[in-house]
């Protein structure tokens, strides 16, 4: 029974951490410039898996997100009584200005706010876990809270906690990933220019050629991004031949990841781009974009990891498909390459083409692709 409750407690904490992580990434995504941190995080997830990491360790700062989320939750709960007293004080002041009841409510709100500030600060100084909020350890509080060393140690812990988040590293990876992806999306810029200014047959031909080139790029670009994140090297974004070789060893895993990353996850989100959302609630649709694109990046990382493991086994002689397996392998490789992948990319490009007429950002939707760049519906890279 004790083990059962431990499993329930761990599962509940993990789900809370995941929810907190999604909310934090959605909030960061809604901030101009800082949104590349979210892209860097998603690339880091895919890169970790592609380089051989375990799925349970694929989400950096998951525990930290839970601690931050729990801290904000307790702050919201603790501030509720203060806001209630302040509201009652304002109502009493309107009904009877200068009344003793209004003054008592005001002083009560100030005193409660000071008490809860100290209470939460003491809980955070001891680690910010649930047990720290439930029991304040009053003896320890009176013994240590007045000492400057207690709060200087707390400041050092906060700084160490912030450093563990690796925010500059995620920002740098997201910024490089966005810029290098835009290099591959040059055909999309050509399509934008033709759509805006084209008025003759030559422009139409150029637009069709650029569309075909973009479709070819999309066959490999998500995996090139994953390869870049795995190696953390800008040259990896252009290792096209290596990615093609990786594809041969697990074509169905590749196709499944591309189906998730280009069709199942991103396409439904284009419905949210039909009309701009008020700035006050921009983070809410951002939450959906993050929640949808995170599994897509996980799928791409797992697929590339499987491709490379199969390739390594084949090159070392530890795996051989055999006669019948070799025939199935040959059939799968060419079926996915000539039928399945073109169908997936065609579906994505079709929705992308239509979205320039339905999305509020118009033809810029060709480069504002949340499947490849920042997962944000209204402010993109």
N, C-alpha and C positions, 0 to 999 in steps of 0.2 A: 504493500500500500504506500509506503514511504517513497519507493521508487516511482510509482505511478504519479504521485503528486509532484515529484521532482521533474518528471518528464513534462507534465502539464505546465509547471512553472517555467521551465526552460522554453517550451514552445510558445507560451504567452509572451515571454520577454523577447523572443526572436521576432514574433509578429509585430510587437510594439516597436522594435528597432527598425524593422522594414518600413513600417508606416512613418516613423520619424524621419528616416532617410529620404523617403519619397517627398515628404513635406519640405524638408530642408532643401533638397535639390530643386523642387518647384519654386521655392522662394528665391533661391539664387538665380534660377533660370529667368525669372521675371525682372532681374536687375540688369540693365544695359552694361555691357563689357564683362561683368562678372559671370555672365551666362556661359562663357567659354569654359568655366570651371566645371559646369555640368557635362559639357562635351568631353572634357579631359577625364572626368570620372567614368563616363560610359566607355571611353576608349581604354582606360586602365582596366576595367572589368574584363573586356574582351581580350586585351593583351595578356592579362594574367592567366586566363584559361588557355589561350593559344600557346603560351610558353610552357604549358604542362602543369599549371597550378590546379589545385583541387577546387571543386565547386563550392564547398563549404567556406573556403577562404577567398572567394571571388569578389566579395563586396568589401572594399576597404572602408575602414572607419564605421563599420556597422554598429559595434558596441558604443562607440563615441556618439553616434547619432541617437542611440537610445538614451544615453545620459543627457544629451542636450534636449531631446524631446521631453524627457521626464522633468527636466528642470523648468522648461517653459510651461508644462502642464501644471506643475505645482505652483508656479508663479500665477497662472491664470486662476487656479482654484483659491489661492490665498488672497488674491486681490478682489475676489467677488464680494466678501463681506464689507471691505472698505468702500467699494463702489456703491454698495447698497446703503451704507450709512451716509455717504455723501449725497446720494439721491434723496434720502429721507430729509437730510438737512436742507437741501435746496427747496424741497416741497414745503417744509415747515417755515422756511424764510419767506416763501411766496404767500403762504396763508397768513402768517403773523410775523412780519419783519421785526427782527431784534428780540424775538421771544427767547426765554431761557431754554426751552426745548431745542430750538435750533442751535444754540451755542453748545449745549451738552452733546448733541449729535456731532457737531463739528469737532469738538475736543475728543470725543470717542473715536471718530474716524482717524484723527491724527495719531492718537495713542495706539489704536489697533494697527495702523500702518507701520508705525515704528516697531511694534512688537513683532509683527510678521516679517519685517525686513531683517531683524536680528535673527529670528527663528530660521528663516530660509538661508541666510548667510552662514549660520552655524552648521546647518545641514549640508550645504555645499562644501564648506571647509572640511567636513569629515568624509566626503566622497560622493555625495549626491545620490546614494542608493535609497531604496524604499525604506529600509530599516532606519536610515538616518533622519528621514522625515517623520517617521512614526514615534521614535523615542529620542528626545533631544539630549539625553545624558546630562542632566542638570549639574551633577557633581563635577563632571569634567568641564562643563561650561564655566562654572565659577572658578575652577582651578586654572584654566588655560585661556579663556576668551579675552581676558584683559591684557594678556602678554602680546607685545608687538611681534614676537617671533612666530606666534601662531598664524597671524595674518600674512606675514612675509613668506612663511612656508606655503600658505594657501596661494599666494600670488605666484610663487615658483611652480606650484602644481598646475595652476591655470595655464601658465606659459608653456610648460611641458606638454600639456594636453593640446594646446593650440598647435604646437610644432608637430605633434604626431598626426595631425590632420593632413599635413603635406599640401596645404592650399597653393603655395607658389608652384610646386611641381605639377599639380593638376591643372593650374592655369596655363603653364607653359606647354604642357602636352595638348591641351585643348586648343590653344592658339596656333601651335604648329600644325595640328591635325586639320584645323579649319582652313588655314592658308594653303596647305598642300592639297587638300581636297578641292579647293577652288581651282587649282591648276588643272586637275582632271576634268573639271566642269567647264572648261573653256567652250566646248560645243554648246553648252546651255547659254552662255553669254552670246554666242553667235545667233542662236534661236531667238533670244530676246531682242537683239538688234534688228533681225529680219522682221520679226513680228511687229515691231514698232515703226520701222521706217520702210519696209519692203513694199514696193509698188510695181514690180515688174516680174517677168518670168524668171530672170536670172536669180533674183532674191529668193524666189520659191524653190528653185533647184538647190541653192545653197542651204536653205532651211531644211530641206529633206535630207541632204547629205549630213548636215550637223546633227539631225535627229537620229539618223542611223549610227553615226559615230558615238553619240551619247548613249544609245542603247548598248553598243558594244562595250563602252566604258563601264556601264552599270553591271555587266556580267561579272566584273572582278573588283570594282571599287570598294564594296564593303569589306572584302577580305584583304585588300591592300591596306585599308585603314587598320584592320586587326593586326596585320603583319607589322605595320608601323608601331603600333602600341606595344606589341610583344618585344620588339627589338629596341624601342625608344630611340630610333635613329631615322632621320628624315629620308635617307636613301632607301629605307625599306618600303616607303610608299610607292616607289617606282620599280620594285622587283617583280615585274609582271610575269616574267618567265618562270620564276620560282613558284609563284602562286598557281600558274597553270599546271606545273608538275604536281603540286600538292593536290590539286583537284582530282587527278587521275586515280588516287588511291582510296578515296571515299566519296564518289560522286553523289550518292543519294543523301549522305549527311550534308554535303555542300548544298544540294538542292533544297533540302528541308530548312536549312538555316536561311537561305535566300528567300524562300517562301514566307518564312516568319518575318524576316527583316525588311522585305520590300512589298509584301502584300498584306499579310494578316494583321500586322501591327500598325504600319504607317497609314495605309489607305483609309481606314475608318476615321482617322484623325483629320482628314481633309474636310470632313463635315464641319469641324469646329472653326475652319478658316473661312467659311462663307461670309460671316459677319464679324466685325471687330468687337472685341469684348471691352467694356469700360475698364479704364486703368485701375480702378479700385479693386477689381476682382481678377486681375490678369493672372495671379498666381494659381487660381482655381483650374482653368484649362491647362496651365503649365503642369499641374499635378497629373492630369490625364496623359499628357504627352510623355512625361518622365516614366509613368507607370507602364506605358505601352512600349517605349523604346528600350527600357532596361532589359526586359526578356529578349528582345531582338538582338541586343549586343551579346547577351549571354549565349544565345544560340549560335551566333557567328563565331564566338570564341571556342565553343565546344566543337563545332564542325571543323575548324582549322586545326584544333588539337588532334582530333581523330585522324584527319588527313595526314598529319605529320607523323603520328605514331605508326600508322600503317606504312607510310613511306620508309620510315626508319627500319621497321621490321623487314620490309622487302629488300632494302639495300644491304642489310646485314645477313640476309639469308634465313632469318627466323620465321618468315612467312612466305608461302607460295600458294597461289590460287589453285594450282593443279590444272588438269585438262578442262574439266567441266567448269570448275570455278573460274578459270581463265576466260572461257567463252562468255560466261555470265558477266564477268568483270568488263570484258570488251563491249558487250552489248549494253551494259549499264552506263559505261562511260560515254558512249556515243549517243545513246538515247537521251541522257541528261543534257549533253552538250548541244545536241541539234534540235531537241524537242522541248524538254522540260524547262531548261533555263531560258530559252527564247520566249516561251509562253509566260514565264514569271515576269521577265523584264517587260514584255509587251503589255501585260496587264498594268504594271506600275507606270509605264510611260503613257498609256492611255489615260489613266486617272490624272497624271501630271499634266497632260495636254488639256484635259477638260477643266482642270482646276484654275487655269489662267483666265477662264471666263466666269468661274463661280467664286473664286477666292478674292477676298477684299484687296490683296496685294497685287492682283493682276498678273502681268507677264513675269514679274519678279519671282513668282512661284517656281520658275525653272531653276533658280539657285537657292531659294529658301526651302530646301528639302530637309525636313526634319528626320528623314530616314538616314541621312548622311551627315548633316551638320547639327547645329544647336537644336535640341528638341523643344522649340518654343513656337507657338502659333502666330505671334504678332510682332515680335522683335527678333530678327534673325541675323545670322552672319552670312 
